[in-house]
C-alpha cells in the first residue's frame, strides 16, 4: 500500500491514515500526521471524510479489504470441498494475512483493543461477520450434527487465536540476524496449525458437553 502522487487526494488520505493508525493509536495519531504523509492539506480531511472518526473507520475498512483481497478467506479452496480442506484454506489465508509485511489491519485492531474508542465496532461487525460465519460453518461440519453452539464457537475462537496473534505477527517480520530466533517457516507453521486444529476438533467431538452448572 504505497502512496503515489498520482493517487487521488482521498486515496492518499486513506493510505496515509492506515499507515499512521497502524503505528499510533487513535488518540495519539493526528490529522496533521496523516495529511503530512498524504501530502494533503487539513481541509481535505473535512471535505472527503468530515472528521477524524470517519477517516479512522474508512482506514481500517480499507486495510481489511486489501488484506482480504491479497489473501481471500477461502484460501483458494472451493465452497463445495470437504470441510477439512475448507478449514485448511481458511487457516492458510489467515496466517498469510497476518504475516504479510504490508498488512496494516492487524495493528489497527490491536491498538483499538488495547485502547478502545468504540469507533470500529459497527464497521468491524459488518466486515468480520462473513469471516466468523464461514469459520463456524466449517467447524460445525467437522464437529458433526450433534455439536453444540458453544463447542462450535469455542473451537472457532481457538483456531482464530492461533492464526491471529501478536507474537506471530512480530516474529514473522523479525530479522533473524537481529534476534535470537530463527526465521519462521510460515508453510510449516500453517501445517502445524492445521494439524493441531483438526486434532483438537476431533477430540472435542468425542467429549459430550457438560451442563453449565456441572462446570462451576
N, C-alpha and C positions, 0 to 999 in steps of 0.2 A: 504494500500500500504506500507507494511513493507519491509525494505531492509534486505535481508538474505544473509549470507555468501555464500550459495550455488548458488545464482543467478549469472549469467554471469556478466562480467565487464560492458558490455553495458547496461544490465538491471539495475544494481546498479546505474550507472550514470544517467539514465533516472529517476529512482525513486528518487534519491537524488536531481536532478535538479528540479523535480516537487515540492519537499518539500521546497527547497531554494527559487525558484521563487514565490512560494505562500506566502512567508514571506518577501521577499525583491523584489523591482522592478528590472528590467533587469540591469540597470546601477549600482545599489548597490550590487547586487549579484556577487560573484566572482567565477572563476573556482576553486580556492583554497578551497572555502567554500564547493562546490559541491564534489570535489574529497575527501576532508576530510570525509564528511558524507558517501560517497560511498566506502571509503577505497580503493581508486584507485589513481594511480599517474597521474600527469598533462598530460603526454604524451598520456594517454589513451583517453582523450577527442579529441585530434587531430586525433588519429588513428580511432576512431569509428564515430566521427561526423565532423571532420575537424576544426570546430570553435565553439565559444560560441553561435553565431547566430543560427546555425543549431540545436544545443543542446536545445536551447530555444524553437524553433518550435516543436521539437520532444517531449519535456517535456509537452508542452501544449496539443499536439495531444494525447499523452498517457493518460494524466489526463482526457481529454474529453472522450476518448473512454472507459476508465474504468468507468466513471460516467454513460455513456450511456449503458454499459454492466450491471451495477448494477441496473439501473432504465431505461429500454427501453422506448423510447419516446411514444410508443403506450399504455403504462400503462397496458398491458395485454388485451387490447380491440382489437378485430379483425377489419381488414380494411373494412369489409362489414357491420359493425354495424352501427346503426343510428348515424347521425352527433353529436347529443348531447352526446351520450355515448363515441364517439371518443374524443370529447373535454374534457370530464371528465378524460379520460385516459391520455391525454396529460398534463393537469393541475396537476394531481396526480404525474406523472413522474417528471415533472419539479420541483415541490416543494420538493419531496422526494430527488431529486438530491442535491438541494442547502442546504437542512437541514441535509444531510449526513455528519457526522463529518469527514469522510475520504475524502471528496471531496476537491480537490486542484484546479481544473479547474476554479472555480468561482473567487478565489483570484488572480490567474494569470491574468485573463481577467480584473478584477477590477483594478489591478495595471497597466496593459497595457493601460487602458483607461484614468487613471489619469496622466500617464506619458508616452505618446505614443512613441513607437520606429518604428512602421510601419512594424515590422518583422513578425507579426502574421496575417497580412491581407490576404495573399494568402491561408495559411493553414486553417484559420478560415472560409473563404469563401467556401472552399472545404468541410469541416466537418459540417458547420452550415446550408448550403443551403438546405439539405433534411429536416431539422427541420423546417425551415422557410416555405418551400413549403407545408409540411404537415399541419402546423397550418393555413396557408392562405387558403388551400383547404377546411378544416373543417369549418372555419369561413365563407367562401364564400357560402358553402352549407347551413349554418344556416341563413345567411342574405337573401338568395334567388337569383333567376336567374337575377333579376334586380339590384343587388348590384354593386356599382361602385368599381373599383380597389382601390380608395382612402379609402372608407369606410372599405373595407376588410383589407387593410394594417393598418389603424389606430386601428381597433378592435384587430388585431393580436398583434400589439405593446403593446396595453393596457394590454392584457392578459399576455404576456411575462413579462412585468414590474411588475405585481402583484406577479408573481412566482419567479422572479429573482432579488431580491432587497437586498442590503447590510444589511438593518435593519433586515430582516427576517433571513439572514444568521447569524448575530451576536446574536440576542436574542434567536434563536433556540438552540444555543450551550452554552448559559449562564448557570451558576449555580444559580438557584433561591435563594439559601441561601446567595449569594453574591451580589444580585441585588434587586431592588425594584419591579421587575416584577414577576408575576407567571410564571411557566413553560409553554411554548407554547404548546397548544394541537394541534399537527400537523393534525390529521384527521379532527378536527373541522375547522381548518383554510382552509384545502383543500376544504371542503364542502362549506365554505363561498365564496371562490374564484370562485368555480364552479357556485354557485347561482348568485353571483354578475356579473360574465361574461355573463351568459346566459340571465340575465335580461337586461344587457347593450346592448347585441346584438339585443334582441327583440325590445328595444327602438330605436336603430339606424335604424333598418329595417323599422320602421314606418315613419321615417322622411326623405323626399326627400332631396337629396343633392343639396345645392345651388351652382350656378356657382361661381367660384373663385372670380370674380370681385365684387360680391354682398357681399363678406365677408370682404372686406377691411374696 
